[in-house]
Amino acid sequence: MSNINLYSTIDTILLTEKGSLLQELNNDYVFKVHKKANKRQIREAVEKVFDVKVVNVRTMNVLGKKKRKKRSDAGRTAHWKKAYVRLAADDQIDLV
């Protein structure tokens, strides 16, 4: 089991149109998390940092996009991990 700090587990909260819709409909929040964090670590970090009750955590690995510079320089952006966290019905995270 890797030693990931509580505050390094959660990188950022992703504010997108899809994420806003999920907040309104299902009380889901979308986070960019550490690549090696598992669901249990994400749950504990969200519960302790934001003082809420987590019901469900779903994760996915996002592949970096291919990028090109000039003619032959091919590269890609970094891979990262995304987590969809569903909170209890009476909990919410204040984003403002």
C-alpha positions in Angstrom: 0.0 0.0 0.0 1.5 3.3 -1.0 2.0 6.2 1.4 0.0 9.1 -0.1 -0.6 12.1 2.1 -4.2 13.0 2.9 -3.9 16.4 1.3 -1.9 15.2 -1.8 -4.6 12.6 -2.5 -7.1 15.3 -3.8 -5.5 17.5 -6.4 -8.4 19.7 -7.5 -12.1 19.8 -7.8 -13.1 19.8 -11.5 -15.7 22.4 -12.4 -17.3 21.5 -15.7 -20.8 21.5 -17.1 -21.1 17.8 -16.7 -19.8 18.1 -13.1 -22.3 20.9 -12.3 -25.2 18.8 -13.7 -24.1 15.8 -11.5 -24.0 18.0 -8.4 -27.6 19.1 -9.0 -29.0 15.8 -9.9 -27.1 13.2 -7.9 -25.0 15.1 -5.4 -21.8 13.9 -7.2 -18.6 15.9 -7.2 -15.7 15.3 -9.6 -12.1 15.5 -8.4 -8.7 15.2 -10.0 -6.8 12.8 -7.7 -3.3 11.3 -7.3 -2.6 8.6 -9.9 -1.9 5.9 -7.3 -4.7 6.7 -4.9 -7.3 4.0 -4.5 -11.0 4.4 -3.7 -10.6 3.9 0.1 -7.9 6.6 0.2 -10.1 9.0 -1.8 -13.1 8.4 0.4 -11.1 9.0 3.6 -9.5 12.2 2.2 -12.8 13.7 1.1 -14.5 12.9 4.4 -11.7 14.4 6.5 -10.9 17.5 4.4 -14.5 18.5 3.6 -16.2 17.0 6.7 -18.9 15.1 4.7 -20.2 11.6 4.4 -19.2 9.8 1.2 -21.6 7.2 -0.1 -19.9 6.0 -3.3 -16.6 6.6 -5.1 -16.0 5.8 -8.8 -12.6 6.3 -10.5 -11.2 6.4 -14.0 -7.8 6.8 -15.5 -7.8 9.6 -18.2 -5.2 9.2 -21.0 -3.2 12.3 -22.0 -4.0 13.9 -25.3 -1.6 13.6 -28.2 0.1 16.9 -29.0 2.4 18.0 -31.9 4.8 20.8 -32.2 5.9 21.8 -35.7 6.3 18.9 -38.1 7.7 15.8 -36.3 7.8 16.6 -32.6 5.1 14.3 -31.2 4.3 14.2 -27.5 1.4 13.9 -25.2 0.0 15.5 -22.1 0.3 13.7 -18.7 -2.1 10.9 -17.8 -4.2 11.6 -14.7 -7.0 10.1 -12.6 -10.5 11.3 -12.1 -12.8 10.4 -9.2 -16.6 10.8 -9.0 -17.6 11.0 -5.4 -21.3 10.8 -4.3 -22.1 12.4 -1.0 -25.0 11.7 1.4 -28.2 13.5 0.6 -27.9 16.0 3.3 -24.2 16.8 2.7 -22.7 19.2 0.2 -19.3 20.9 -0.5 -19.3 24.7 -0.7 -17.3 25.6 -3.8 -17.5 29.4 -3.4 
